[in-house]
Amino acid sequence: MSFTAGDAEMIKTPRFSVPDSVLRRAKTGDTFNVLLKVTVDKQGRVSDVLLVGKSGNSIVDKEAVKKMHSARFRPFIKNGVPVVGVVTLPVSHVVD
């Protein structure tokens, strides 16, 4: 069942970051935006992550997918019952 980003409540947020190998070549102000389609099970655990919007850097993309697997959500509820939910979430990082 699909949900919006506004319906998603993360109770354990991953620490998203740009890997050092990318930072060495990045400039201050560079922005990496990734769009992830996340499947959340009835207990709020991430069961699948798909990359649906690339940042332009495959290392950043892979790291965002990897880190999202450690997230934990409040389960999605439909008619008072926890359900498997799918939500598309943006991940952005600005190099400072």
N, C-alpha and C positions, 0 to 999 in steps of 0.2 A: 504494500500500500504506500502510495507517495504522500509525502508531507512537505511543507515549505520550511525554509530555513528558520522562520519565526516560530515554528512548532518544535524545533529541536532545542533541547536544553542539555548542554554538556555539563556533566558533573565531574569529569576529569578531562581537562584540556591538555592536549599534547603541547610540548615545547617546540613549536615550529622555528626553524632557523635555516639560514643559507649556509651550506657547507663551506669550510675554509677554502677549498680548492676553487670555488666559484667567487668567494669574496676577494681573493687575491687579484682577480681580473675585473671585478666590478668597480663602479665609480659611486661615490656618494650620491644618493638620490635615485640610483637604479631601483626599479620596482619589479618584483617578481609576483605575478598573480597566477594562481592555480585554481582550477575548479574541479572539485571532487564529488563524485556520486557515491554516497555512503549508505550501506545497508546495515541496519541496527536490529539485533535480535530482540526477542521478547523480554530479555533481562537487561537490555541496554548496552550490550557489548557489540562492538563493530565486527560484523561477519564478512564484509567485503568492501573494498574501496576501488573505484574505477576512476581513472583520469579522464575527464571530459573536456577540460580546457587547459591547454599547455601554457607554461610560462615563457617558453622560448629557450629554456635551458633544461635538458633532459636530466641533469644531476639534481636540480632543484625539484623537478617533477617527481622523480623517484623518491626523494627524501620526504616530500609532503605526503605521498601515498603511504610510505613506511610509517611515518609518525602518526598518521590518522588511525592506524590500526590500534594504537595504544589509548585512544579516546574512550570515554565511557559516557553514555547518555542516560537521561531519565527515559524509561521506556515510553514509546509512543502508545497512546491509548485511543481506542475506537470503541464506542458504546460501553465504556467502563472496563474494557478488557485490554491488556497489553497485546500489541500486535507487532509483527515484523514491519519495519518502516524503512523507506528509502527517501533520502533527502540529498539535495545538491547544495554543497557548501563552498564558498570561496575561501581561499587562503592567500593572504597577501603579506609580503615582507618588503620593506623599504630599507635599502642599505644606507647606514649612517656613518 
